[in-house]
């Protein structure tokens, strides 16, 4: 893993690092390596402090069968449990509401 992190850094692909750490967390969870999982989650938290890819933390906790982490607000308005706000824009048609199952828009 260290070699992959180094290669991403050298190639200037640092935006891919959170995805690598998510894969590392999954790998450690499958191996039931609690120390390795804790380290991967710590690196993932550090990489997502600015709010980008914050949902990866939720995914990693789910894959490891851990309880969801507490929500921490980020500068862009997102938390690990909620996406960033769209700034008042919506992709749903006016008057649409969301069904509790499946999240499909339904007219009011």
N, C-alpha and C positions, 0 to 999 in steps of 0.2 A: 504494500500500500504506500509505503514511503516513496518508493520509486515512481509510482503513478502521480503522487502529489507533486514531486519534483518535476516530472515531465510536463504536467499541466502548467506549473509555474514558469518553467523555461519557455514553453510554447506560447505563453501569454494567454492561456485559456483558464484564467482563475475563476471565471464565472461557472465553470464546470465543477469546481471543487465541492460545492454543497451536494451535488448529485453523487459524487464519489463517496463523500462521507455518509450519505444516506445508504448507499450500497454497502459500505463498511458496517454500518449499524445493523443492516439486515443480515449480513454474513455473521457478525458476532452473535446476533440473536439466535440464528439457526444453530450455531455451535454451542449455545448456552454459555458463552464466555462473558460473564457479568462484568469483569474488569475491562475487557475490550469494548463491550457495549457502552459502558459508562464513559470511557475515553472518547469513543466515536460520537456519543451524544454531546459531550462537552465541546468537541471541535465543531459539531454542527451548530450548537447554540452560538458559539463565537462567530461562526461564519454568517449567521442569519440575524445578527444583532440589529442590522439596519432595516429589517423587515422583509428584505428580499428572500424568497424561498422559506419564509417562516413556517409554512405549512409542512415542510419536510420534517420538522420536529414532531408534529402530530403523527405523521406517517410512520416515523421511526418508532415512536412509542406504541402505536397500534401493532406494528410488525413484531415488536418484542413482547407483546402482551402486557404492557405497562399501563398504568392509568394515565390519562391525558395530563400534560404539564399545565401548570397554572398559566393563565393568559397574562402576557406582558405587553403593554402598548408599545408600538414602534412609531418612529417619526412619520411614517406614511399612513398612520391610522389603522394598520393591521395589527393583529395579535397572532400568536401561533394557532389560534382556533378560528380566526375570522380573516377573510381577505381584506385588502386595502379598499377603502371607499372609492367609488367611481367618480367622486367629485360632483355628484348631483345628476350624472347621466345614468340612464338605464337602458339596457338592451331589450327590455320587455315593452310590449305595446302599452299605451296609456290605458288605465283601468284594469290591467291584468293583475291577478293575484296568484299566489303560488299554492299549489296543493301540498298538503303535508306529506304525501307519499310521492316520491319521484320528482318533485319540484317543477312540474310542468305548468306553464302559465294557463290560467283559465279566465275567461271573461267574467266580469262582475255583472 
